[in-house]
Amino acid sequence: MGSVADLLGVGSTLVMFFLVIAGVMKVFQVASDVRELKEVLQDIRRNTQPAVVPAHAAPAAAFSGSGGVPTPEELVRAVHAQSFGDDFPL
């Protein structure tokens, strides 16, 4: 009976050891995922900041809407101001 108890003790010790190792690995994995999410959010924030329009840019590029967001009328005027080639006949 003593050997069975010893085997159970060693087995439970090994199981606990592997659980601790798995927990530490999971913490590092979660930290890596959080770091990636932080980088993605920073990229999104960088891409959504209003762009500075240079002074020599076309007047259609400088919208007068609030916060740099063009109004529908300005978008329609910008599309109609563009010239399109006849690469694709109707």
N, C-alpha and C positions, 0 to 999 in steps of 0.2 A: 504494500500500500504506500510505502514511503516513496517509491520510485514514480508512481502515478502522480502524487502530489508535487514532486519535483518537476515532472514533465509539464504539468499544468502551470506551475509557477514560471518556468522558462517560457512556455508558450504565451502566457499572458504578458510577460515582460517584453517579448519580441513584438507582440501585437501592439502594445502601447508605444514601443519605440517607433514602429512603422507609422502609427497614427500621428505621432509628434512630427516625424519627418514629412509626412503628407501635408500636415497643417502648415508647416513652415514653407513648403513649396507652394501651397495655395496662396499664402500671404504674399509671396513674391510675385505670383502670377496676377493677383488682384492689383498690386502696386504697379505692375507693368501696364495693365489695362487702364488704370486710372491715369497714368502718365500719357498714354496714347490718346485718351479722350480729352485730356487737357490740351494737348498739342492740336487736336482737331478743332476744338473750340476756339483756340487762339487763331488758327488759320481762318475759321469762319468769321471771327471778329475782324481780322485784317482785311478780308475780302468784302465785308459789308460796310466798311467805313467809306464815307463819300470820297470820291476821287477828286483831286485838285485839277481843274480844267485850265490848261495853259492859256495865256492871253492871245496867242496866235491861232487858237483852235477855231474851227468853224462855228458860226453863230448857232447852228442847229444843235451843237453839242452842249452849249451852255443853257440849261433849262432854268426858268425863273420860278419853278415850283418850290414849295416849302421843303426844306431839308434836302434839296438836290433831287427830289423825286419828281419826274416829269408828269405833267397832267396828260390826260388822254388827247386833248387837242394838240399839245406840243408833239406827242408821239406821231399823230396822224400827219402833221405838217412836216416832221422829219422824214417820214417814209415817202411822202409825196415829193420832197425836195431831192431825193436820191434819183439817179438815173440808172436804169436797168437796160442791159443789152438784150438783144433778141436771140439769145443762145437756144432758147426752147420755144419753137413755134407752137402756136395753139392749135 
